């Protein structure tokens, strides 16, 4: 009985090109099938401004006022007294908080002044009023918010 002492060596390699193709196809599929919502919940028609500066900051409170005059703080409906108390609480925690005010184009001027007064009364001095860029501005995305 004779046993073979030679080992057969094969140069075997794994071709991962089809696997890479499949991964890229899956990534493309998920990117194309995903939908993004800019600001769900409160529907506002922001006024337009020609400002080019877009600013993002982490310590923010968003106060929104819709067409009917309903006030929202970070997408939750509040009344004037509740808004003031929440602003006072936030001012005690962090005075560097920025208050972003988003008012619908048809919101009464007096109501916006009242909200600005509450922010000032709470002791928060970093205030930004959000608008939309004018559509005729060069190099400006249509849906960007500016301050």
PyMOL commands that set and color helices and strands:
alter all, ss='L'
color gray80, all
select helices_A, chain A and resi 17-33+80-93+109-122
alter helices_A, ss='H'
color red, helices_A
select strands_A, chain A and resi 48-49+60-65+71-73+76-78+98-103+126-129+131-133+145-146
alter strands_A, ss='S'
color yellow, strands_A
deselect
rebuild
show_as cartoon
